[in-house]
Amino acid sequence: MKKEMEKIVALCKRRGFIFQSSEIYGGLQGFWDYGPLGVELKRNVREAWWSDMITTHNELVAPEGAPKPFAMTGVETTIIMHPSVWKSSGHFDLFHDFMVDSKESKARFRVDHVSVAVAYASDSSPVACETYMADIGEEGLSKTKRKRLEKAITEYEKEQGIAVSETHQISVCNLMEYSKMLRDADIPATGKLEARCPETGGELTEPREFNLMFKTIIGALSGEEGTAFLRPETAQGMFVNFKNVVDSGRVKIPFGIAQIGKSFRNEITPRNYTFRSREFEQMEMEFFCHPDESFEWYKYWRDRRYNWYIKHGIAEDNLILRDHTQEELAHYSVGTADVEYAFPFMEENEYGELEGVAHRGDFDLRSHMEGKLVREGDQLVVEQNEHGQPKYKGSGKDLTYFDDQTRERFTPHVIEPAAGADRATLAFLCEAYYEDEQPDEKGNMQTRTVMRFHPKLAPVKAAVFPLIKKAGMPEVASSIYQRLKSAGVQAVYDQQGAIGRRYRRQDEIGTPFCLTVDGDTEQDNCVTLRDRDTLEQVRVYIDDVVTEVQKRLNG
């Protein structure tokens, strides 16, 4: 883990943002708890998302950039659903990763997280490779990985007694692709270096499937009859309730259904702090629209979701919007784009997915009507078993939509912005972390750690201090604190320690504004308001404190 990420993790533990689950028993890998400040931060992230998707929406007026006005509504569906939901959706058969084990250390890795850099000589034979942990999708090698590859080539030349041409080409692939390449009869195996364990350098097992869904048992039944699954995504709960929402909510296409909730995936190698966990929270929306308008809606949601992160404090330099290549697209996808962030634990110029925006066509509603679909040429058709019958039957319910204005019946297309509440929270934590030099109470320059959260996301909005614990200052400060709390402003009261140390504590948890009652308050009826980022200090009348803080929070 990089040094900056180590500092962020340490701060999160020290200040009560995030704790390891079951830590007193040694912890449980892939599971995390949110502390007093973390739960407030994550709640603010969820509320900012919900507000953007649902609360502030007006179905009579089209938002800027939208093709037309649209309706939005929310649902909350169960974590455990009927097992047939996952069979029709394809998760039961397809929701797995390939994994390999280190024969030496027994460590387990996802094959798409093990990348192999391969050098080719003029005869196109692989002559050297370097194995390392990385996310698939990188376009080339970072400086660090290129140096490691060059070292591997040098060692290979020394061992084999040959020289690799300076014009050799370098390509990057994941372990599955590399294994296939070595089995390809057109590429000689002589002279190659085998892909090794990225941690120990030892041998790896052959890739094999690993299902990611958590199994559980319903009721007193055991075996297959009582088997159910913890949901691996929240989306299916919205698809199976499509007809219920249309009938009860009287919504008309286009409209969206949004949901925030927990999902579970039995990840082979949870890693990078809360970035890849086994229990996580999703913020998803399914937008149902006419097939002829679906691509316009896809572009609208793709751009809107990218801009949401910028609006809430992510610098554009740390964010990209990446369209999937044709090879990356799921078999049902018409188009997918990922909003990706430059997390500190990644190599230079590498990004991790924050949110995916997918054009899913009519795949989902058709699946739950007809049964599990597979692609044959340009068509999605119901998969057949050995008897020529549907492998997994759908519900048989009519999930088409009838437009009473045009008198047209059709299966809506779906645009899905799917974000992770935990990943978004982690990104905002990483983006907020900042260090600078500021004088302490004695005028000596000291390193200051400050969390520069967007005011709407900050877990604490204002801190109230009496300069000293006498002369009536605590009573005035307590009164101001009560006013802020009554107005719905998340505030804290602190009278312990030197004023400089109290400022530093609030900087480290990201509090935007500090209010200090001092010796002049009795004369001018004002307090000092200090800005976290600019360190500007201004005098504000006590009666105006609540209004001033709210104005700055909403500014």
BELHU-V387824 format. One record per residue. RES is the residue in three letters. SS is DSSP state (A for helix, B for strand, O for the rest). PSI is psi as a letter, one per 40 degrees, with the letter a starting at -180 (999 if undefined). Layout:
res->[RES/RES]
ss->[SS/SS]
psi->[PSI/PSI]
This chain:
res->[MET/LYS/LYS/GLU/MET/GLU/LYS/ILE/VAL/ALA/LEU/CYS/LYS/ARG/ARG/GLY/PHE/ILE/PHE/GLN/SER/SER/GLU/ILE/TYR/GLY/GLY/LEU/GLN/GLY/PHE/TRP/ASP/TYR/GLY/PRO/LEU/GLY/VAL/GLU/LEU/LYS/ARG/ASN/VAL/ARG/GLU/ALA/TRP/TRP/SER/ASP/MET/ILE/THR/THR/HIS/ASN/GLU/LEU/VAL/ALA/PRO/GLU/GLY/ALA/PRO/LYS/PRO/PHE/ALA/MET/THR/GLY/VAL/GLU/THR/THR/ILE/ILE/MET/HIS/PRO/SER/VAL/TRP/LYS/SER/SER/GLY/HIS/PHE/ASP/LEU/PHE/HIS/ASP/PHE/MET/VAL/ASP/SER/LYS/GLU/SER/LYS/ALA/ARG/PHE/ARG/VAL/ASP/HIS/VAL/SER/VAL/ALA/VAL/ALA/TYR/ALA/SER/ASP/SER/SER/PRO/VAL/ALA/CYS/GLU/THR/TYR/MET/ALA/ASP/ILE/GLY/GLU/GLU/GLY/LEU/SER/LYS/THR/LYS/ARG/LYS/ARG/LEU/GLU/LYS/ALA/ILE/THR/GLU/TYR/GLU/LYS/GLU/GLN/GLY/ILE/ALA/VAL/SER/GLU/THR/HIS/GLN/ILE/SER/VAL/CYS/ASN/LEU/MET/GLU/TYR/SER/LYS/MET/LEU/ARG/ASP/ALA/ASP/ILE/PRO/ALA/THR/GLY/LYS/LEU/GLU/ALA/ARG/CYS/PRO/GLU/THR/GLY/GLY/GLU/LEU/THR/GLU/PRO/ARG/GLU/PHE/ASN/LEU/MET/PHE/LYS/THR/ILE/ILE/GLY/ALA/LEU/SER/GLY/GLU/GLU/GLY/THR/ALA/PHE/LEU/ARG/PRO/GLU/THR/ALA/GLN/GLY/MET/PHE/VAL/ASN/PHE/LYS/ASN/VAL/VAL/ASP/SER/GLY/ARG/VAL/LYS/ILE/PRO/PHE/GLY/ILE/ALA/GLN/ILE/GLY/LYS/SER/PHE/ARG/ASN/GLU/ILE/THR/PRO/ARG/ASN/TYR/THR/PHE/ARG/SER/ARG/GLU/PHE/GLU/GLN/MET/GLU/MET/GLU/PHE/PHE/CYS/HIS/PRO/ASP/GLU/SER/PHE/GLU/TRP/TYR/LYS/TYR/TRP/ARG/ASP/ARG/ARG/TYR/ASN/TRP/TYR/ILE/LYS/HIS/GLY/ILE/ALA/GLU/ASP/ASN/LEU/ILE/LEU/ARG/ASP/HIS/THR/GLN/GLU/GLU/LEU/ALA/HIS/TYR/SER/VAL/GLY/THR/ALA/ASP/VAL/GLU/TYR/ALA/PHE/PRO/PHE/MET/GLU/GLU/ASN/GLU/TYR/GLY/GLU/LEU/GLU/GLY/VAL/ALA/HIS/ARG/GLY/ASP/PHE/ASP/LEU/ARG/SER/HIS/MET/GLU/GLY/LYS/LEU/VAL/ARG/GLU/GLY/ASP/GLN/LEU/VAL/VAL/GLU/GLN/ASN/GLU/HIS/GLY/GLN/PRO/LYS/TYR/LYS/GLY/SER/GLY/LYS/ASP/LEU/THR/TYR/PHE/ASP/ASP/GLN/THR/ARG/GLU/ARG/PHE/THR/PRO/HIS/VAL/ILE/GLU/PRO/ALA/ALA/GLY/ALA/ASP/ARG/ALA/THR/LEU/ALA/PHE/LEU/CYS/GLU/ALA/TYR/TYR/GLU/ASP/GLU/GLN/PRO/ASP/GLU/LYS/GLY/ASN/MET/GLN/THR/ARG/THR/VAL/MET/ARG/PHE/HIS/PRO/LYS/LEU/ALA/PRO/VAL/LYS/ALA/ALA/VAL/PHE/PRO/LEU/ILE/LYS/LYS/ALA/GLY/MET/PRO/GLU/VAL/ALA/SER/SER/ILE/TYR/GLN/ARG/LEU/LYS/SER/ALA/GLY/VAL/GLN/ALA/VAL/TYR/ASP/GLN/GLN/GLY/ALA/ILE/GLY/ARG/ARG/TYR/ARG/ARG/GLN/ASP/GLU/ILE/GLY/THR/PRO/PHE/CYS/LEU/THR/VAL/ASP/GLY/ASP/THR/GLU/GLN/ASP/ASN/CYS/VAL/THR/LEU/ARG/ASP/ARG/ASP/THR/LEU/GLU/GLN/VAL/ARG/VAL/TYR/ILE/ASP/ASP/VAL/VAL/THR/GLU/VAL/GLN/LYS/ARG/LEU/ASN/GLY]
ss->[O/O/A/A/A/A/A/A/A/A/A/A/A/A/A/O/O/B/B/B/O/O/A/A/A/O/O/O/O/O/O/B/B/B/O/A/A/A/A/A/A/A/A/A/A/A/A/A/A/A/A/A/A/A/A/O/O/O/O/O/O/O/O/O/O/O/O/O/O/O/B/B/B/B/O/O/O/O/O/B/O/O/A/A/A/A/A/A/A/O/A/A/A/A/O/B/B/B/B/B/B/B/O/O/O/O/O/B/B/B/A/A/A/B/B/B/B/B/B/B/O/O/O/O/O/B/B/B/B/B/B/B/B/O/O/O/O/O/O/O/O/O/A/A/A/A/A/A/A/A/A/A/A/A/A/A/A/A/A/A/O/O/O/O/O/O/O/O/B/B/B/B/B/B/A/A/A/A/A/A/A/A/A/O/O/O/O/O/O/O/O/O/O/O/O/O/O/O/O/O/O/O/O/B/O/O/O/B/B/B/B/O/O/O/B/B/B/O/O/O/O/O/A/A/A/A/B/B/B/B/O/O/O/O/A/A/A/A/A/O/O/A/A/A/A/A/A/A/A/O/O/O/O/O/B/B/B/B/B/B/B/B/B/B/O/O/O/O/O/O/B/O/O/O/O/B/O/O/B/B/B/B/B/B/B/B/B/B/B/O/A/A/A/A/A/A/A/A/A/A/A/A/A/A/A/A/A/A/A/A/A/O/O/O/O/A/A/A/B/B/B/B/B/O/O/O/O/O/O/O/O/O/O/O/B/B/B/B/B/B/B/O/O/O/O/O/O/O/O/O/O/B/B/B/B/B/B/B/B/B/B/O/A/A/A/A/A/A/A/A/B/O/B/B/B/B/O/O/B/B/B/B/O/B/O/O/O/O/O/B/O/O/B/O/O/O/O/O/O/O/B/B/B/O/O/O/O/B/B/B/O/O/B/B/B/B/B/B/B/B/A/A/A/A/A/A/A/A/A/A/A/A/B/B/B/B/B/B/B/O/O/O/O/O/B/B/B/B/B/B/B/O/O/O/O/O/O/O/O/O/O/B/B/B/B/B/O/O/O/O/O/O/A/A/A/A/A/A/A/A/A/A/A/A/A/A/O/O/O/O/B/B/B/O/O/O/O/O/A/A/A/A/A/A/A/A/A/A/A/O/O/O/B/B/B/B/B/O/O/O/A/A/A/A/O/B/B/B/B/B/B/O/O/O/O/O/B/B/B/B/B/A/A/A/A/A/A/A/A/A/A/A/A/A/O]
psi->[h/i/d/d/d/d/d/d/d/d/d/d/d/d/e/f/d/h/i/h/h/f/d/e/e/e/i/h/h/e/h/i/i/h/a/d/d/d/d/d/d/d/d/d/d/d/d/d/d/d/d/d/d/c/d/e/i/h/e/e/h/h/i/h/e/i/d/i/i/i/i/i/i/i/i/h/i/i/d/h/i/h/d/d/d/d/d/d/e/e/d/d/d/e/g/i/i/i/i/i/i/h/d/d/e/e/i/h/i/h/d/e/e/h/i/h/h/h/h/h/a/d/e/e/h/h/e/i/i/h/h/i/h/i/h/i/e/i/d/a/h/i/d/d/d/d/d/d/d/d/d/d/d/d/d/d/d/d/d/e/f/i/h/h/i/e/e/i/i/h/i/h/i/i/d/d/d/d/d/d/d/d/e/h/d/e/h/i/e/h/e/i/h/i/h/i/h/e/d/e/e/a/i/i/i/i/i/i/i/h/h/e/h/h/i/i/h/h/a/e/i/i/a/d/d/e/h/i/i/h/h/e/i/e/d/d/d/d/d/e/e/d/d/d/d/d/d/d/e/f/i/i/h/i/i/i/h/i/i/h/i/i/i/h/h/g/h/d/g/h/i/f/b/e/d/h/i/d/h/i/h/i/h/i/h/h/h/h/i/h/d/e/e/d/d/d/d/d/d/d/d/d/d/d/d/d/d/d/d/d/d/f/e/h/h/d/d/e/h/i/h/h/h/i/i/d/d/d/h/i/d/e/h/d/i/h/i/h/h/i/i/g/i/d/e/i/i/h/e/i/i/i/h/d/i/h/h/h/h/e/a/e/d/d/d/d/d/e/d/d/i/h/i/i/h/h/b/e/i/h/i/h/h/i/a/e/e/e/i/h/d/h/i/a/d/e/i/h/f/i/h/h/h/e/d/e/f/h/h/i/h/i/i/h/h/h/h/h/i/h/d/d/d/d/d/d/d/d/d/d/d/d/h/i/h/a/h/i/i/a/e/e/e/h/h/i/h/h/h/h/h/g/i/h/d/d/d/h/d/h/d/i/h/h/h/h/d/i/f/a/f/e/d/d/d/d/d/d/d/d/d/d/d/d/d/d/e/e/h/h/i/i/h/h/e/h/i/i/d/d/d/d/d/d/d/d/d/d/e/e/h/d/h/h/h/h/h/a/d/e/d/d/d/e/f/i/i/h/h/h/h/d/d/e/e/h/h/i/h/h/i/d/e/e/d/d/d/d/d/d/d/d/d/e/999]
